């Protein structure tokens, strides 16, 4: 009888769930009380979703990201903005060798506005939007202007303020355009390699 009783206790113990919750339930079964999970096991508050700035990719326009914006809003992000870019605005830096300051100036204005809100800012950079966001976040002078987006975010918010997510961004791309590439002629910058001076794509990897 004692052996059967011993085997039944072992079998019952083996069937209990593993971990702290299981041990608590097992102990409570002998005391006749219902086990209560410790505070560390209770549901924790979910941190608020960030505001989002969508940075369009190479030769894309804002309208192409409307679906992404709606999806992010549905997921609970309180505010989602798309950088106001038109497809034709990419022509000058691509074919004439001007800078991408048109894009970065718009990013700076939009990000500053979003950083006034109560939550963190997430920048979602698609394709070229990713490496252009890195220029904005950095401290190096680009085409005569220093954006210092990361320092700005830290100044505005104690939690650091900004996160960058890139989608399909060619951070180290060496690809040539099918119609040839015109070297950029930017002015008002510091010392750097000729490769970075001739290509904004290589610029953020220099610093």
N, C-alpha and C positions, 0 to 999 in steps of 0.2 A: 504493500500500500504506500509506503513512504517513497518507493522508487517511482510509482505512477504519479504520485503527487509532485515529486521533484521534476519529472519529465514534463508535466503539464505547465509548471511554472516556467521552465526553460523555453518551451514552445511558445507560450504567451509572450514572454519577453522578446523572443526573436521576431515576433510579428509586429512589435511596436515600431513606430516611425523613428528614424535616426535623428539625432540632434537635440538641441536644447528643448524644443517644444515637445518632442517625444518623451524626454526624461521627465518633464514637468507633468505631462498627462499620466505617465506610468506611476509617479509618486502620488498624484491626486487620487488614483483609483484605490489606493489603500487607505486614504484618509476620508474618503467619501465626499471630498470637495471638488469642484470644477476648477481645473487649472487655468490660470490667467497668464498670458504671455508677458514677458518682461517688456519694459518700455522700448528697449532696443529693437524688439521684434514687431512693434506696432507700426502701422502705416505712417510714413513720413510725408511731410508736406512737399508737393512738387514745386520746384522753383518756377517762377514766371517765365514765359516764353520771351525771347528777345524781339526787338524790332529788326526788320530786315531791309537791306538795300540790295537790289538785284543789279549787277553790273553786266550789261549785254556784251556779247562776244563780237569778234572781228566781222565787220560789215553787216552786223545785225542791228535792228532797231528796237525800240522799246516795246512796240506792239506785239512782237513775237514772244514776249514773256508774260503776257496777260494770264495765261493758264497757270503758270508757276505761281504768280502772285495770288490768284484765287485759292490755289491749293494750300499755300502757306497760311493764308488767313483762316482757312477752314481748320487747319491744325492748331490754331490758337495763338498765332503770332499777332500781337495787338495792332501793329502797323507795318505794312509792307509797301515799299516804294520801288519803282523801277527808274533807273537813271534815264533821263530824257535824252536819248540819242537817236539820230536819224542815220539811215544807211549811207547816204551820200557824204556824210561828214568824215567818213573814213578815207575818202578819195585823196584829199590833199596830203596827208602824211604818207600814204602808200605810194602815190605817183609823183609827188612833187618834193618829198623829203622834208616836209615841215614836221613839227612836233605833234604829240598827242595831248597838248595842253588843253585843247577844247574839251576833251574827255575828263581830264583830271580836275579842271576848274569846276565842272558840273558835279563831279564826285565830291569835291570838297564842300560845295554849298549844300548838297543833299545830306551828306554825313553830319555836318555841323548842325543841321536842323534836327535830324533824328537823335543826335546825342543830347538834345535838350529834354528828351523824354525820360520816363522813370525807369526804363529797363536797358539792358545791354543792347549793343548793336551788332548784328551779324551781317557781314558783307558776303554775298554769294556772287563770285566772279566766274562768269562763263567764258572759256577760251581766253581771248586777249583781256577780258575784264579782270581776270585773275592776276596777271602780271602788272597790269596798270594799277590795280589796287595795292600791289606791293610797293610801287613807286609812291603812291599817295601815303602809305603807312610809314615810309622811310624818312630819313633825315637829309638825304643827299639833294642838292639843288638840281632841279630839272627844268631846262628851258627858262632859266632865270628866276625860278620860284621854288621855295622849300615848303612842302605841304605838311610834313611831320604829323600825319594822321594818328599814329600810335601815341605820340606824346600828347596830342590834343585829347584823345579819348581818355587817357589816364588823368589828365587835368580835370576833365568834366565829371569823371566817375571814379569812385574809390575802388570798384571791382575790376578795373582795367579797361572796361568800357567797350571793347571791340574784339570780334572774332572774324577771321577770314576763312571762307570755305571756297575752294576752287573746283570747277567742273571742266575737265578737258582742257586745262591750261597748259600750253607748251612752254614750261618754265626753262627748259634747256634746248629748245628746238633749234636745229640748224637747217631747217627746210628752206628751200628757195621758192619764191613765187613763180608760178608757171609763166608769167609775163615779164619776169625779171624783177630785181629789187633796186630801188633807188636809195642811195645812202642818205641818211637824214643830215640836215644842216642846222642843228640846234645851237643856241648861243646861251651864254650866261651860266656856264657850268664849271665845276672844278676839274681836277686831274682824274683821268680815267684812261682805259685802253681805247685804241682806235675802234675796236669791235663794238664796245659799249657806246662810244660817241656816234657811231654810224647806225646803231640799232637800238630803239627803245626797248625791244624785247630782251636784249642782253644787259640793259642798263641796271635793273634791280639785282642782277647776280654779281654786280661789281662791288656792291656795298653791303 
